[in-house]
């Protein structure tokens, strides 16, 4: 994908894994929306493209392997443009989200635990708003947040 090198992506992945407490190898596939759609249909029964998919190991297979993450380069490029940053930053946002899922977080069932962790790490890594933060009510947020960046808050890292 233009704008993000394998080396930079691998370096960020390592930082994200350490911050999330995730050990083991993670395979990352940055691919087309069509391939993401195919994976989403095959493994989740949803016939639509999405931004990121995470496939954790079942715990017993392959010691030293944490799982796989698939990211749509097309969706990342569109979202980056929509939120006012580049596709490389968006890939990192999606990668962080995927790493948290591999680490056992589930924003659909954890009463905001993943969202809080993702917000802290996003700020630590100086990334644009996380996926879970973007789902907040747009009308209730200041303009710079609606564009994809959260203001720095005192007393929070």
ZAPA-852869 format. One record per residue (C-alpha): residue in one letter; x, z, y; residue number from 1. Coordinates in Angstrom, 1 decimal, padded with zeros to 4 digits. Example, Ala and Ser with C-alpha at 12.3 -4.5 7.8 and 13.67 -1.06 7.14 Angstrom:
2
+---------+--------+--------+--------+-----+
| residuo |   east |     up |  north | num |
+---------+--------+--------+--------+-----+
|       A |  012.3 |  007.8 | -004.5 |   1 |
|       S |  013.7 |  007.1 | -001.1 |   2 |
+---------+--------+--------+--------+-----+
//
This chain:
157
+---------+--------+--------+--------+-----+
| residuo |   east |     up |  north | num |
+---------+--------+--------+--------+-----+
|       X |  000.0 |  000.0 |  000.0 |   1 |
|       X |  001.3 | -000.9 |  003.4 |   2 |
|       X |  002.5 |  002.0 |  005.5 |   3 |
|       X |  003.3 |  004.5 |  002.7 |   4 |
|       X |  006.4 |  004.2 |  000.4 |   5 |
|       X |  006.5 |  005.5 | -003.1 |   6 |
|       X |  009.2 |  007.9 | -002.1 |   7 |
|       X |  007.2 |  009.4 |  000.8 |   8 |
|       X |  004.1 |  009.6 | -001.5 |   9 |
|       X |  006.1 |  011.3 | -004.2 |  10 |
|       X |  007.6 |  013.8 | -001.7 |  11 |
|       X |  004.2 |  014.6 | -000.3 |  12 |
|       X |  002.7 |  015.0 | -003.8 |  13 |
|       X |  005.4 |  017.5 | -004.7 |  14 |
|       X |  004.7 |  019.5 | -001.5 |  15 |
|       X |  000.9 |  019.4 | -002.2 |  16 |
|       X |  001.4 |  020.5 | -005.8 |  17 |
|       X |  003.5 |  023.5 | -004.8 |  18 |
|       X |  001.0 |  024.5 | -002.1 |  19 |
|       X | -001.9 |  024.3 | -004.6 |  20 |
|       X |  000.0 |  026.0 | -007.4 |  21 |
|       X | -000.3 |  023.0 | -009.6 |  22 |
|       X |  002.5 |  022.5 | -012.2 |  23 |
|       X |  003.2 |  019.5 | -014.3 |  24 |
|       X |  003.5 |  015.8 | -013.8 |  25 |
|       X |  000.8 |  013.9 | -011.9 |  26 |
|       X |  000.3 |  010.2 | -012.1 |  27 |
|       X | -001.0 |  008.5 | -009.0 |  28 |
|       X | -002.7 |  005.1 | -008.9 |  29 |
|       X | -003.4 |  003.6 | -005.5 |  30 |
|       X | -005.6 |  000.6 | -006.2 |  31 |
|       X | -008.5 | -001.6 | -005.2 |  32 |
|       X | -012.1 | -000.5 | -004.7 |  33 |
|       X | -013.1 | -002.6 | -007.6 |  34 |
|       X | -010.8 | -000.7 | -010.0 |  35 |
|       X | -012.0 |  002.6 | -008.6 |  36 |
|       X | -015.6 |  001.5 | -009.1 |  37 |
|       X | -014.8 |  000.6 | -012.7 |  38 |
|       X | -013.1 |  004.0 | -013.3 |  39 |
|       X | -016.0 |  005.8 | -011.7 |  40 |
|       X | -018.5 |  004.0 | -013.8 |  41 |
|       X | -016.5 |  004.5 | -017.0 |  42 |
|       X | -015.7 |  008.2 | -016.6 |  43 |
|       X | -018.4 |  009.5 | -014.3 |  44 |
|       X | -021.3 |  007.2 | -015.0 |  45 |
|       X | -021.5 |  006.2 | -011.3 |  46 |
|       X | -021.5 |  002.5 | -010.6 |  47 |
|       X | -020.0 |  002.7 | -007.1 |  48 |
|       X | -016.6 |  002.7 | -005.4 |  49 |
|       X | -015.3 |  006.0 | -004.2 |  50 |
|       X | -012.3 |  007.2 | -002.3 |  51 |
|       X | -010.5 |  009.4 | -004.9 |  52 |
|       X | -010.9 |  010.3 | -008.5 |  53 |
|       X | -009.1 |  013.2 | -010.3 |  54 |
|       X | -008.6 |  013.4 | -014.1 |  55 |
|       X | -007.2 |  016.8 | -015.1 |  56 |
|       X | -005.8 |  017.3 | -018.6 |  57 |
|       X | -008.1 |  019.2 | -021.0 |  58 |
|       X | -005.5 |  022.0 | -021.1 |  59 |
|       X | -004.2 |  021.2 | -024.6 |  60 |
|       X | -002.8 |  017.8 | -024.3 |  61 |
|       X |  000.7 |  017.1 | -023.1 |  62 |
|       X |  002.5 |  020.2 | -021.9 |  63 |
|       X |  004.0 |  019.5 | -018.5 |  64 |
|       X |  001.3 |  017.0 | -017.6 |  65 |
|       X | -001.3 |  018.0 | -014.9 |  66 |
|       X | -003.4 |  014.9 | -014.8 |  67 |
|       X | -004.1 |  011.6 | -013.0 |  68 |
|       X | -005.3 |  010.8 | -009.5 |  69 |
|       X | -006.7 |  007.4 | -008.5 |  70 |
|       X | -007.1 |  006.4 | -004.8 |  71 |
|       X | -008.8 |  003.4 | -003.4 |  72 |
|       X | -006.5 |  001.7 | -000.9 |  73 |
|       X | -009.4 | -000.2 |  000.5 |  74 |
|       X | -011.5 |  002.9 |  001.2 |  75 |
|       X | -008.4 |  004.7 |  002.6 |  76 |
|       X | -007.8 |  001.9 |  005.1 |  77 |
|       X | -011.4 |  001.8 |  006.2 |  78 |
|       X | -011.6 |  005.6 |  006.5 |  79 |
|       X | -008.3 |  005.8 |  008.4 |  80 |
|       X | -009.6 |  003.3 |  010.9 |  81 |
|       X | -012.9 |  005.1 |  011.2 |  82 |
|       X | -011.3 |  008.4 |  011.8 |  83 |
|       X | -008.5 |  007.1 |  014.1 |  84 |
|       X | -005.4 |  007.4 |  011.9 |  85 |
|       X | -003.4 |  005.1 |  009.6 |  86 |
|       X | -004.0 |  004.4 |  006.0 |  87 |
|       X | -000.8 |  006.3 |  005.0 |  88 |
|       X | -002.3 |  009.5 |  006.5 |  89 |
|       X | -005.6 |  008.9 |  004.8 |  90 |
|       X | -003.9 |  008.4 |  001.4 |  91 |
|       X | -002.2 |  011.8 |  001.9 |  92 |
|       X | -005.6 |  013.4 |  002.7 |  93 |
|       X | -007.1 |  011.9 | -000.5 |  94 |
|       X | -004.0 |  012.9 | -002.5 |  95 |
|       X | -004.3 |  016.5 | -001.3 |  96 |
|       X | -008.0 |  016.5 | -002.3 |  97 |
|       X | -007.2 |  015.1 | -005.7 |  98 |
|       X | -004.4 |  017.7 | -006.3 |  99 |
|       X | -006.8 |  020.5 | -005.5 | 100 |
|       X | -009.2 |  019.2 | -008.1 | 101 |
|       X | -006.4 |  019.0 | -010.6 | 102 |
|       X | -005.6 |  022.6 | -009.7 | 103 |
|       X | -009.1 |  023.7 | -010.7 | 104 |
|       X | -010.9 |  023.6 | -007.4 | 105 |
|       X | -014.4 |  022.1 | -007.3 | 106 |
|       X | -016.1 |  021.8 | -003.9 | 107 |
|       X | -019.5 |  021.2 | -005.5 | 108 |
|       X | -019.5 |  024.6 | -007.3 | 109 |
|       X | -017.1 |  027.0 | -005.6 | 110 |
|       X | -019.0 |  028.2 | -002.5 | 111 |
|       X | -016.5 |  026.8 | -000.1 | 112 |
|       X | -013.3 |  028.0 | -001.8 | 113 |
|       X | -011.9 |  024.5 | -002.1 | 114 |
|       X | -012.9 |  023.6 |  001.5 | 115 |
|       X | -011.1 |  026.7 |  002.9 | 116 |
|       X | -008.0 |  026.0 |  000.8 | 117 |
|       X | -008.1 |  022.3 |  001.8 | 118 |
|       X | -008.5 |  023.2 |  005.5 | 119 |
|       X | -005.5 |  025.5 |  005.4 | 120 |
|       X | -003.3 |  023.0 |  003.6 | 121 |
|       X | -004.4 |  020.1 |  005.8 | 122 |
|       X | -003.4 |  022.1 |  008.9 | 123 |
|       X | -000.1 |  023.1 |  007.2 | 124 |
|       X |  000.7 |  019.5 |  006.5 | 125 |
|       X | -000.6 |  018.4 |  009.9 | 126 |
|       X | -003.1 |  016.0 |  008.3 | 127 |
|       X | -006.4 |  014.7 |  009.8 | 128 |
|       X | -009.6 |  016.4 |  008.7 | 129 |
|       X | -010.1 |  016.8 |  005.0 | 130 |
|       X | -012.9 |  015.2 |  003.0 | 131 |
|       X | -014.8 |  018.5 |  002.8 | 132 |
|       X | -014.5 |  019.1 |  006.6 | 133 |
|       X | -015.8 |  015.6 |  007.4 | 134 |
|       X | -019.1 |  016.5 |  005.7 | 135 |
|       X | -019.9 |  019.0 |  008.5 | 136 |
|       X | -022.6 |  018.2 |  011.0 | 137 |
|       X | -021.0 |  015.7 |  013.5 | 138 |
|       X | -023.2 |  016.8 |  016.4 | 139 |
|       X | -022.0 |  020.3 |  016.2 | 140 |
|       X | -018.3 |  019.4 |  016.5 | 141 |
|       X | -016.2 |  018.5 |  019.5 | 142 |
|       X | -015.3 |  014.9 |  020.1 | 143 |
|       X | -011.7 |  015.2 |  018.8 | 144 |
|       X | -012.9 |  016.7 |  015.6 | 145 |
|       X | -015.5 |  013.9 |  015.1 | 146 |
|       X | -012.6 |  011.4 |  015.5 | 147 |
|       X | -010.9 |  013.0 |  012.5 | 148 |
|       X | -008.6 |  015.6 |  014.0 | 149 |
|       X | -009.2 |  019.3 |  014.2 | 150 |
|       X | -007.8 |  021.3 |  017.2 | 151 |
|       X | -005.2 |  023.9 |  016.3 | 152 |
|       X | -006.7 |  027.3 |  016.1 | 153 |
|       X | -005.0 |  030.5 |  017.2 | 154 |
|       X | -004.0 |  032.8 |  014.4 | 155 |
|       X | -004.5 |  030.1 |  011.7 | 156 |
|       X | -001.9 |  028.0 |  010.1 | 157 |
+---------+--------+--------+--------+-----+
//
